[in-house]
Amino acid sequence: ELGTSMFAQLNSASSGQPPQRSHSSQQQQAQAPPEEKKQLAASLFAGMSMGSSPPKSHAPAAPVAQMTAPKPQNDLLDLLGGPTPPAPQQHVPAPQPSAALNDLLSFDNTPPAQAPAQGTPAAQGGLSLFGDATLYGQPAPQAAPAAQPTMQPAMAPAKGMAQQPSQPKGAFDDLLSMEAPAPMPPPVQPQMTNSSVPPHLMAAVGANPIIETIYKGPVLELGIVSGNDGTSPVLLVHIRNTNQMQTHDVGVNYRLPSGVTQAISGEPAPLVSPSGFVGLPHIPGFGSVFHLLHLRPSGGGLDRQFQINIGLQYRDPSTSQSVTETVTVPDELFGFQMYISPAVMTEQDFGGSWAAHPCEKRFEEVFPRINSAEEYQSAVESKLHLKVVKIIGVEIISAGMHSALGACLVHGRLSGGRISFIVRSKSESFTENVVRCLAMGLQ
């Protein structure tokens, strides 16, 4: 009876109607003990499993393992940015850059960028016209961009220069951006130094002479060196063209004071006129001409102011105009002192010759560099070629000799930074030139 009641309940469940139970069956179920009910139920289900199959049920079947839904097809709304159903999360590898693309972009032979690791999530949503944002909808999430090949600089920057950012190059940059060649540096002008003078001319001047520039014009430069060849003073003249273009119609005129004769030699060998004019057809660009003047004293009269002037004339290559210049040789470089030599005599000889030299000149001047008798002696012997005979306290007597004019006697007295001089000789012009040498040489 209990089994019949349960079977009726199963049929009613399948038909959707409530089960019909008799009053007596309900009472028996209520009176049956729990252990008996369990035994009856076990026997009922055991018999059902061994007999016919249970009735069909309209309940939904157990869910089968969920299959991956296919990606919806993109339509025109997707292309215009319309909303699309979200695609399921999938692990899609990023696309690899093609070899052809690398060939076009990697002009500097940079290896192609490595693809990102597997497992990078792909972008969700539909396609858009611009790839990164829709026209009307929300921008679609972007996948991580693949690394692009970088352009390496052709050369590393020099030390001390700022690093310039590399600029991308196009396929035709090498043809379109042709750089002009660097301008050639200007030719180096030779300096007026002793090494530029021919050795045989430098040897005639003396030991270790120094070239002094006394004129520097727009085209020509003039330097001199004075010395002594053992018999007479010499003057080495260096004429240099400072222009890259050659200079034409060059002429040099040496104007010497009276009492001096000259003999000119040099390189190239000069053509000297009877008046002492030296003509040169031209001087090449950055070229040099050297003249060596042997200036011997003569027995004639002497100018009161010994001075050497050099006349220059040339044609300016940039203007084709004739230029004339006169340059005076400074006394300290070549003055009358070049013709004075030390006179060796005793104190008695000096006193005995005093009256025999009547041409006298007195003067007094301040000389800041002379503060003692020893400093006075060093200056007159090195710069004026005089010989100190004796030092008596603050008084100093000295003498010099001219090969054609005789001796000159000099008496000096030091007094508080000032020096009083008495100069005597047998010629007024001789005395005047010695005074001039003292006044200029001791400053």
C-alpha positions in Angstrom: 0.0 0.0 0.0 2.9 2.4 0.8 4.5 1.6 -2.6 1.2 2.1 -4.4 0.9 5.5 -2.8 4.4 6.6 -3.7 3.9 5.4 -7.3 0.8 7.5 -7.5 2.7 10.5 -6.3 5.2 10.1 -9.1 2.4 9.9 -11.7 0.8 12.9 -10.4 4.0 14.8 -10.6 4.4 13.9 -14.2 0.8 14.9 -15.1 0.9 18.1 -13.0 -2.1 17.1 -10.8 -2.0 16.7 -7.0 -1.9 13.1 -5.8 -5.1 11.3 -4.6 -4.6 9.5 -1.4 -7.2 7.3 0.5 -7.9 7.9 4.1 -6.9 4.4 5.1 -3.5 4.7 3.3 -2.8 7.9 5.1 -3.6 6.4 8.4 -1.3 3.5 7.7 1.6 5.8 6.7 1.1 7.7 9.8 1.0 4.6 12.0 3.9 2.8 10.4 7.2 3.1 12.3 10.1 4.9 10.7 12.2 1.8 10.4 9.5 0.0 8.4 9.1 3.0 6.1 12.7 3.0 5.3 12.7 -0.7 4.5 9.6 -0.4 2.3 11.1 2.6 0.4 14.4 0.7 -0.2 12.6 -2.3 -1.6 10.5 -0.2 -3.8 13.4 1.7 -5.4 15.3 -1.5 -5.8 12.5 -3.1 -7.7 12.1 0.0 -9.9 15.7 0.0 -10.8 15.6 -3.7 -11.8 12.3 -3.3 -13.7 11.2 -0.8 -16.3 12.9 2.6 -16.7 11.5 5.5 -14.7 9.0 7.7 -16.5 10.2 10.7 -18.5 10.4 14.1 -16.8 10.0 17.5 -18.4 12.7 19.0 -16.1 15.6 20.6 -18.0 18.5 18.4 -18.6 21.8 18.7 -16.7 23.9 21.5 -18.2 26.6 20.3 -20.5 30.1 21.8 -20.4 29.9 25.3 -21.8 31.3 25.6 -25.3 33.1 28.7 -26.5 30.7 30.8 -28.4 31.8 31.9 -31.8 32.8 35.6 -32.1 29.9 37.6 -33.5 30.3 38.8 -37.0 31.1 42.5 -37.4 28.5 44.4 -39.4 28.2 48.0 -40.5 27.1 49.2 -37.1 30.3 47.8 -35.7 32.3 49.8 -38.2 30.4 52.9 -37.2 31.2 52.4 -33.6 27.9 50.8 -32.5 27.8 48.7 -29.4 28.6 45.1 -29.9 28.2 42.2 -27.5 31.4 41.7 -25.5 33.5 38.8 -26.7 34.6 36.2 -24.2 38.1 36.6 -22.7 40.5 34.7 -24.8 44.3 34.5 -24.8 45.1 35.7 -28.3 48.8 36.3 -29.2 49.7 39.7 -30.6 50.4 39.8 -34.3 54.0 39.4 -35.3 55.6 42.1 -37.5 56.2 40.9 -41.0 59.7 40.6 -42.4 58.7 42.9 -45.3 57.7 45.6 -42.9 61.0 45.3 -41.1 62.9 45.6 -44.3 61.1 48.9 -45.1 61.5 50.5 -41.7 64.9 49.2 -40.5 67.1 51.3 -42.7 69.9 51.2 -40.1 69.8 47.3 -39.9 68.2 47.4 -36.5 66.8 43.9 -35.6 63.0 43.7 -35.6 61.3 44.2 -32.3 60.4 41.0 -30.3 56.7 40.1 -30.1 55.1 40.3 -26.7 54.8 37.2 -24.6 51.8 34.9 -25.0 48.9 35.6 -22.9 48.5 39.3 -23.7 44.8 40.1 -23.7 43.5 41.3 -27.0 41.4 44.4 -27.4 37.7 44.0 -26.8 34.9 45.5 -28.8 34.2 45.9 -32.4 36.3 47.5 -35.1 36.4 51.3 -35.6 37.3 53.5 -38.4 40.5 54.8 -36.7 41.5 51.6 -34.9 41.7 53.2 -31.4 38.3 55.1 -30.9 34.9 54.9 -32.4 33.1 57.7 -34.0 30.1 57.7 -31.6 30.7 55.1 -29.0 33.3 54.8 -26.2 36.9 54.2 -27.3 37.8 50.5 -27.5 40.6 49.4 -25.2 43.9 49.1 -27.1 46.4 46.3 -27.0 50.0 47.1 -26.0 51.7 48.5 -29.1 54.6 46.4 -30.5 58.0 48.0 -30.1 59.0 49.8 -33.2 62.6 49.7 -34.6 64.6 52.7 -33.5 67.0 54.6 -35.7 70.5 54.6 -34.4 72.8 57.7 -35.0 75.4 57.2 -37.6 78.2 58.4 -35.4 78.6 58.9 -31.7 78.8 62.6 -30.7 82.3 64.0 -30.0 83.5 64.3 -26.4 82.2 67.5 -24.8 79.3 67.9 -27.3 75.6 67.6 -26.4 73.8 64.4 -27.5 71.4 65.3 -30.3 68.1 63.4 -30.5 68.0 61.0 -33.3 65.6 62.0 -36.1 63.8 59.4 -38.3 65.1 59.2 -41.8 63.3 58.6 -44.9 64.2 56.5 -47.9 65.4 59.5 -49.8 67.0 61.6 -47.1 70.5 60.7 -48.3 69.7 62.1 -51.7 67.7 65.2 -50.7 69.8 66.4 -47.7 73.2 66.7 -49.3 75.4 68.8 -47.0 77.9 71.2 -48.5 81.5 70.3 -48.0 83.3 72.0 -45.1 85.1 75.2 -46.2 88.8 74.9 -46.5 90.7 76.6 -43.7 92.6 79.8 -44.7 96.3 79.3 -45.5 98.5 79.7 -42.5 100.7 82.8 -42.7 104.3 82.3 -41.8 105.5 84.2 -38.7 108.4 86.7 -38.8 110.8 84.7 -36.7 114.5 83.9 -36.7 113.8 80.5 -38.2 112.4 82.1 -41.4 115.7 83.9 -42.1 118.3 82.1 -44.2 121.1 80.8 -42.0 123.9 82.5 -43.8 122.3 85.9 -43.4 121.5 85.3 -39.8 125.1 84.3 -39.1 126.3 87.7 -40.5 124.2 89.6 -38.0 125.6 87.9 -34.9 124.7 85.5 -32.1 121.0 85.1 -31.2 119.6 88.3 -32.8 115.9 89.2 -32.4 113.7 90.3 -35.3 111.7 93.5 -34.4 108.7 94.4 -36.5 108.7 98.1 -37.2 106.0 98.3 -39.8 102.8 96.3 -40.5 100.7 97.6 -43.4 97.7 96.1 -45.2 100.1 94.2 -47.6 103.7 94.4 -46.5 105.4 93.9 -43.1 108.8 95.1 -42.3 111.2 93.7 -39.6 114.8 94.4 -38.8 117.7 92.9 -36.9 120.8 94.9 -36.1 124.3 93.5 -35.3 127.9 93.8 -36.1 129.9 91.7 -38.6 133.2 92.4 -36.8 134.2 95.4 -38.9 131.0 97.5 -39.2 127.3 97.6 -38.1 124.9 95.6 -40.2 121.2 95.8 -40.6 119.1 92.9 -41.7 115.8 93.9 -43.3 112.9 91.4 -43.7 110.1 92.4 -46.1 107.1 90.0 -46.0 104.0 89.9 -48.1 101.0 89.3 -45.7 98.6 88.9 -48.5 97.6 85.7 -50.2 98.0 87.4 -53.6 101.3 88.4 -55.0 102.3 92.0 -54.8 103.7 93.8 -57.9 105.9 96.8 -58.4 107.7 96.7 -55.1 110.5 99.1 -54.4 112.7 99.8 -51.4 114.8 103.0 -50.9 117.3 103.0 -48.0 117.9 106.7 -46.9 121.0 106.7 -44.7 122.4 109.7 -42.8 125.7 111.4 -43.9 128.8 109.7 -42.8 127.6 106.2 -43.6 128.1 104.1 -46.7 126.2 101.0 -47.5 126.7 97.7 -49.3 123.6 95.6 -49.9 123.3 91.9 -50.4 120.4 89.5 -49.7 118.1 86.8 -50.9 117.0 86.9 -53.6 120.0 88.9 -54.8 118.9 92.5 -55.0 119.3 94.9 -58.0 120.6 98.1 -56.5 120.6 101.4 -58.4 123.5 104.0 -57.8 121.1 106.0 -55.6 120.5 102.9 -53.3 117.1 102.1 -54.7 116.2 98.3 -54.7 113.5 97.3 -57.2 111.5 94.1 -57.1 109.2 92.9 -59.9 106.9 91.2 -57.4 106.7 89.4 -54.1 104.6 86.2 -54.1 101.8 85.6 -51.8 103.1 85.2 -48.2 106.6 85.5 -49.7 109.6 87.1 -48.1 112.6 89.2 -49.3 115.8 89.7 -47.2 118.3 92.5 -47.5 121.5 92.7 -45.5 123.0 96.2 -45.3 126.6 96.8 -44.3 126.7 100.3 -43.0 130.3 101.5 -42.7 131.2 104.9 -41.2 132.9 107.4 -43.5 135.3 110.3 -42.9 132.8 112.9 -44.0 130.5 115.1 -42.0 128.0 113.6 -39.6 124.4 114.6 -39.3 123.4 116.1 -35.9 120.6 113.5 -35.7 121.6 110.0 -36.9 118.5 108.4 -38.4 117.8 105.7 -41.0 114.6 105.9 -43.1 113.3 103.1 -45.3 111.0 104.1 -48.2 108.5 101.4 -49.4 106.4 101.5 -52.5 104.1 98.7 -53.9 100.8 98.1 -55.7 98.0 96.9 -53.5 96.6 93.7 -55.2 93.1 94.3 -53.9 92.7 97.8 -55.2 95.5 98.0 -57.8 96.5 101.4 -56.3 100.1 102.4 -55.7 101.0 102.8 -52.1 104.0 104.7 -50.7 105.2 104.5 -47.1 108.2 105.8 -45.1 109.4 103.9 -42.1 112.0 105.2 -39.6 114.2 102.8 -37.9 114.0 103.3 -34.1 117.2 104.6 -32.4 117.2 101.8 -29.9 117.3 99.2 -32.7 119.8 100.9 -34.9 121.1 104.3 -33.8 124.4 106.1 -33.5 125.4 103.8 -30.6 126.0 101.1 -33.3 129.1 103.2 -34.2 130.5 103.6 -30.7 132.9 101.1 -29.3 134.4 100.9 -25.8 137.5 103.1 -25.3 140.0 101.6 -22.8 141.9 104.3 -20.9 143.0 105.1 -17.4 141.8 108.0 -15.1 145.0 110.0 -16.1 144.3 109.5 -19.8 140.8 110.7 -19.4 141.9 113.8 -17.5 144.7 114.5 -20.0 142.3 114.3 -23.0 139.6 116.5 -21.5 140.9 119.8 -22.9 141.6 118.3 -26.3 137.9 117.7 -26.9 136.3 121.2 -26.8 132.8 120.4 -28.2 130.8 120.2 -25.0 127.2 119.6 -24.2 125.6 119.6 -20.7 122.2 118.3 -19.7 120.3 116.9 -16.7 117.4 114.5 -16.7 115.6 112.1 -14.4 116.1 108.4 -15.1 113.8 106.2 -12.9 115.7 103.0 -13.6 119.1 104.3 -12.5 119.4 104.5 -8.7 123.0 103.6 -8.2 126.5 103.8 -9.8 126.4 100.1 -10.5 123.1 100.4 -12.4 124.5 103.4 -14.3 127.6 101.4 -15.3 125.5 98.4 -16.5 123.3 100.6 -18.6 126.0 102.7 -20.4 128.1 99.7 -21.2 125.4 97.4 -22.6 123.2 100.0 -24.4 125.6 102.7 -25.4 128.8 100.7 -25.8 130.7 103.1 -23.5 133.4 101.9 -21.1 133.4 103.0 -17.5 136.8 104.4 -16.5 136.3 105.0 -12.8 133.6 105.4 -10.2 134.4 108.0 -7.5 131.4 108.1 -5.1 128.4 109.4 -7.0 130.6 110.4 -10.0 131.2 108.1 -12.9 133.6 108.8 -15.9 133.4 106.8 -19.1 134.7 107.0 -22.7 133.8 105.7 -26.2 135.4 105.6 -29.6 134.1 106.3 -33.1 136.2 104.8 -35.9 136.2 108.0 -38.0 135.5 110.8 -35.4 137.7 109.8 -32.5 136.9 109.6 -28.8 134.0 111.0 -26.7 134.3 111.7 -23.0 131.3 111.4 -20.6 131.1 112.6 -17.0 128.0 111.7 -15.0 126.9 112.7 -11.4 124.0 110.9 -9.6 121.8 113.1 -7.4 118.6 111.8 -5.9 117.3 110.0 -9.0 118.6 112.6 -11.4 121.7 112.4 -13.5 123.8 115.4 -14.6 125.9 114.9 -17.8 128.9 116.6 -19.4 129.7 115.2 -22.9 132.8 116.3 -24.9 134.2 115.4 -28.3 136.0 117.0 -31.3 132.7 117.3 -33.4 129.5 119.1 -32.4 127.5 116.5 -34.4 129.3 113.8 -32.6 128.6 115.3 -29.3 124.9 115.8 -30.2 124.5 112.2 -31.2 126.1 110.9 -28.0 123.8 113.1 -25.9 120.8 111.8 -27.8 121.9 108.2 -27.3 122.3 108.8 -23.5 118.9 110.5 -23.2 117.1 107.6 -25.0 119.2 104.6 -24.0 119.0 105.1 -20.2 115.2 105.4 -20.0 
